[in-house]
């Protein structure tokens, strides 16, 4: 989604001032977009010059583990594997045999031996899109204070790490990373305020909508936006704001409560009808749809777009995406290329003729029929998630649209600002 040089710069910026930066690998070490492992964890490690601690599940294996690791040591692109962590070890004897085989055959230190911890789902519950998020964990386990229960989980995981990982060995391995060339820029030169007067951009910030790339929010702030968090569950209307950003999340699992907060949904729809710029992705698209059927029950949503969604038992779209902007919209120039990713189980029953779209999907699924990017007035919603570092004009256009909306409503007959003025106009 992002050019290699920008990845390096962003990593260096975030790592500045830290002793160690830990990068979580995605899937297997060499798994990527294609058979060549493009965009794999190994490729990323090479891009950043990062040493690799290889985690291997050794359940029902002993010496074969060493054979697998030797294959990883020589497989292209060559990764700088500096140690191995054995996972799901059956017991002391199992650990001794596997550790001895790895050390002898691979010449690598074993930096951790983690036993089977029982029922993984009891430790951290999961569902259709992966693990339950920390914001929801307490609720998912049928208890109140999620923070308290999550703190208990932190303590348990810390105890597992302290007992079963060679922390000093991992620290030493991290110290083998070479310095990144080119120094560190804390701010992209392109991240300059887009408007003279600061605008307010609201965004859903609660246990339903939790997926935002931090850089997306940072890019909006860097270009002159004041970010205002709002709850889709607990607030009954949008605050005074000049635009709205709705990120990804799990609205389907909270559909009953979301639909029960009709005042907020009516507020969003009224604001959209009044011209409020709204950008939504994936979970935000679900919220702005007409309805969603989840586990056989239909739940009405905000109704900004005339689309009815259905949750499927398997992913409707999953992986990297690429789309071409082929129709006018508030946030992307016609003709530009959009790179992103998608992971959703929901899809429209059909795309009605009255639903306008602006993206021609070249890679991925989107809404289906090679389309994505619903548009209604100044609102746009996609199943595709973008990253601000890869969609360089998105934040500037979002802020510019917000400034135009603010000027339109705040300059009219000394009316109240932002959404209050929009409501009065309606």
N, C-alpha and C positions, 0 to 999 in steps of 0.2 A: 504493500500500500504506500510505502514511503521510499524515496530514493536512498541508496546506501549512505551517501555522505551526510544526509540529514539524520539518519539513524545514529551514526557515529556522534554527530554534534549533540543530538538530544541526549544520548546516553552519557556523554562526557559532562553535559550540563547538570544532569540529575545526580551524577556520581560525585561531582565536585564537593570536597570537604568531608567525604566519607572515607573510612579506612577500607571497607569492603563493599562491593556491590554484587548482589546475588541476582542472577538471571534465571528465571524459571523456564526450563525447556518445554517445548510443546510436542506432545506425542513422542515417538521414537526419535533417537538422535539424528537419523538420516531421512526421516519422513518429511516430505515437502509437497509442493504443488504438482510435481510430475515425477517421472521415473528417474530423473537426474537429481532429485532431492533439492530442487530449487526452493529457496526460502526455508530450508530446514534449520533445526537448531544447530547442526554442525556448521552450516553456512553462516549463521549469525555469529557463532563462536569465532569463526575465522575472520569475519568482518571486524569484530571488536578485539581480536587477539586475546580472547578469554580462555583460560584453562577450563577443562570440563571434569566435573565429578560425575561419573557414570553410575546411575542407579539401575540395578538389575534385579528383576524379580526371579528368585531362585527356587520358587516353590516346586518341589518334586524333581529338582536337578542337583547334581553335584559337579563333576568334572566338566560336563557339557557347558557349564557357565564360563569356564576359561576359554573354550573354543569360540563361544559367541563373542567374548570380549576381544579375543585376538582378531576376529573378523572386523570388529569395530575399529581396532587400532590401525588396520591397513586399508580400510574402505574409504573411497573418495567421497566428498572432500575430507582430507585428513584432519581430524580434530586432535587437539592437544589434550588427550585424556591423561590426567595426573593422578587419578585414584578411583576406587570403586566403592560404592555403598551397596551392600547386599540387603535385599528386602524380602520379607516374608520367609524368614529362616525358621526351620522347624525346631531346632534345639541346639545344644552345645556341640554335639557330635557333627551334626549337619554343618554348623558354622565352621568348625575346624577343617573339615574335608574341603569345603568350597574355598575357604580362605587360603589354604595351603596350595590348592590347584591354581588359583588366580595368581598368587605370588610367584610360584615356580614357572608357570607357563607364560605369564604376561609381564612379569617384572613390575607390577603395579602394587602400591600399598592398598590395603583394605581400610577405608576411612569410616566405615560404619557397618554394623551388623544389626539389622532391625528385625525383631521376631514378628511372627504373626500376632496381630493385636486383637484377634477375635472378629466380631462382626463389624466390618468397616462402616456399614450404614448406621450402626449405633453410635459410632464415634463422630462421624460427620454425615448427616443424612443427605441423600441426593434425590434427584428427580429428572424430568425429561431433558432439561438443558444443562445438567451437570450438578454440582454441589449446591445445596441451599446456601444462600448468601449470608454473611454475618448479620446483616440487618434483619433477617427473618429467622435466624437460627432458634431463638428461644420459642417463637411461636410454632415452628415446625415440630418441636419436641413436646408441644402441648403444655408449655409452662408460661409463666408471666415473664419477668425481667430477662430479656434476651441477653443483655449485657452481662448479667451475673453468670448465666450458664456459659456464655462464650468465654468469660474470664476463666471458668473452670476448665474449659477445653484448652485454652492457652497453657494453663498450668500442667495439664496432662501431657500435651505435646512437648512442652519444655522438659518435662521429666523423662519422656522417651528419648529426646535428643541428648540430654545430659548423660543418660545411662548407656545409650547404644551408639552414639556417634563419636568419632575422634575429632572433637572440635578443634583442638590445637593443630591436628593434621590438616584439617580443612582451611584453617587460617593460613598455614604455611603454604598450602597449594594456591590459595588466592594471591599470595604474595609473588607468585611466579608470573603473573600477568605483566605484559610489557606496557609501558606508558602509551596512551593514545597519541598519535601524531597530530599536530595542528593546533594543540592547545584547546582551551575551553572558552566558548562564547556563551555567556549566560542568557543572552537574548538574541533571537534571530533578527537580523537587520530589517527584515520585512515586517516584524511585529511592532509597528508604530501605530498610534491612534489614528483611526480612520475618520473620526469626526471631531469637530472642535468642542462640541458640548457633550458631556457624558450622558449616555443613555442607560436605561434600566432594562435588563433582560431577565425575565423570570425563567426558572427551570424547575421541573418536578424533582424533588429531592426527598425521598421517603423510602420505605421498605419495599415498595412496588417497583419504582424506577431507580435502579442502582448502577446501571451500566453507562458510564460516561468516560471516555478517555480524558484523563486530567488535562492533557494538552489542548483538547477542544475548548474546555472552559478557560484555560489560561490564554488561549489565542483570542477569545472574545474579550477578556479583561484587558489584554495588552492593546487591543484596538479601540478601547474607550468604553467598554461596557461595565456597568455595575451589575453583578450577578445576585439575584434574589431567589432564594430557595422557597419552594411552596409545596405543600403536601396535597397529593391527589385524594388522600383518604380523609384527612382531618380538617382541611380548610374548605370553606364553602364558596369561595370565589377567588379569582385571580387578584393579585395585588396590583397597585398602580405600576404598570410596566409598559415598555414600548415594543417588546417582542417576547416570544415564548419558545423555549427549547425543551422538547420532551425526548429523553434518551431511551435506551433499551431497559428491559426488565421483565417482570413476570405478571403482566396485568391479567392473564388468564386465570392464574391461581388466586387472584384477589378480585375476580370479576364481579362477584356478588356485592362485595363492599363498595367497589368503585361505582357500580350501577346504582347502589343505594345512596351514594352522595350525588344526587341529581343536581343540586345547586351548582357544584363545581363544573360538572359537564355542561350545564346550560350556560355558565359563565364563559367557558372556553368556546363554545359554539357561537355565542353572541359576539364575543371579541373577534373571532374569525370573520363573522359576517360584517363586522365593522372595519375590517381591513388590517387587524393586528397581524404582523408577520409571525408565522409559526413554522418551526422546523422540527420534524419528528422522525425518529428512526426505529424501526422494528416494533418494540413494545409501544412506542409512541404512536406508530401507525395503527396498532390495534386499538388504542384508546380513542383515536380520532375516527375510527370506522363507525359504521352504523350499528353493528352487532357482532358478537362472537359466540359460537357454540363450543362449549367446553364440557367434556364428559356428559354429553347429551343434553345439556341445558343451555338455552339461548339467553344471553345477557345483553341488554341494550348498552351501547357505548355513546360517545359524544355526538356522533352523527355529522361530523364535518365533511366526511367523504361518503358517497353513496355506495359503500362496499360492505358486504356481509362476509365474515370470516368463519372458517371452520378449523378446529384443532385436529390434526391427524396423529395417528399413533407413531409415525416415523417422521423424521425431518422432511419438510417440504423444500428447504433450501439450506445448504451447508457448505461453506468454503469461501475462497476468494471470489470476488466479483469484479467485473469491468463493464461499464456502461457508457454510452454516448448520449449526450444531451441533444435531443433532436426537436424539442419544442420549448417555447418560452416558459420561464418559471422565475420565482423571486430570488434564487440563491446561486444559480450556476449559469454561465454564459452558454448560449446555444453553440453546439459544435464541440464543446470541451469534453474531455474524457474523465470519467469518475472511476477511481479504483477504491475498492473497499472489501468488506466481507459480510457474510450473512449466516445466521444460524436460527432458523425458526421452524416450528411445527405447524404454524397456521398458514392458511392460504385462502384466497377468495373462492367462494363457490363458483363465481364467474365474475369477470370484469364488465360491469354494465356499460352500455354505450355512453351514458351521461358522465361516466368517470373519466376525467382527463388525466393522462400520464405524460411525462416529459423525458423519460429515459428509455433508450433502446438497449436491452441487455445483450452484451456480447459474450460474457462469461458469467455463469451462475443462473439463478432461477428468478429472483425478484418476485413480482406478483404472479408470474406465469405469462405464457404467450409472448415471451421475450420482452416484457415490459416491466417497468418499475417507476417509482416517483409519481405518486398521486399529487395533483395540483388543484386547489380551489382558492381563487382569489390570491391572497398573500400567504397561504398555507401550503406546505409541501411535506409529504411523508414518504419514506422509502423503507423497504426491508433491508436495504444495504446500509451498513454502518461505515461511515467515513472516518478518517483520521485527519485532523487539521494540518498535520505536517505533509500529508499527501494531497489534500485538496486545498491548495494554497490561497484561493480567493474566497473560500466559503465564509470564514470569520469576518473578513472585511465587508462582504456583501450583507451578511446578517446584521452587522452593526449599522451599515448604511441604510438598510431597510428600516431598522428601528428608529434611526434619526429622522427619516422621512415621515414615518408614522407620528413620531413625537411632534414634529413641526406642524403637521397637518392638524392634529387635534388640539395641541396646546395654544396654537395661534388663533383659534376660532372663537370669537365673541367672548374672550376671557373665560372660556369653559374650563371645568375641572380637567386636570391633566390625565393623560394615559387612558386607562380602561374606563374610568368614570365618565370621561367625555364620550367614549364609544358607546357606553350603555345609554347615556342620555340621547345620543343621536338615534339609536335604535328605537 
